[in-house]
């Protein structure tokens, strides 16, 4: 298995996790609308990502790009921005949303650690998508 295969697998997993978190958010909104649950939290959205998650993904991506000596063309930088920073940070935030049912104040240390690992891993393997 090459780094390209690992990058594609990581990309698919990130998208699935983001979709699951989004469906959970929509379910909570629908339950509230039907008077079957409390109002969703303000930050119960996968796009409200902490700047720290973006930074973790960006640092991991830069480290991987420097160690593999990727040629920095405009399409490569755009691919890095999307698949190396944005999607890993969204996936990491989605894990926290899923783990706490949309309550950002309820995130524990180990859940935050898993989110940081997902952001870093996504940033690292994103280099495999440049080729």
Secondary structure, DSSP 8 states (H G I E B T S, - for coil): --HHHHHHHHHHHHHHHHHHHHHHHHHHHHHHHTTSS----TT-STT---HHHHHHHHHHHHHHHHHHT----HHHHHHIIIIIIIHHHHHHHHHHHHHHTT-GGG--HHHHHHHHHHHHHHHHHGGGG--
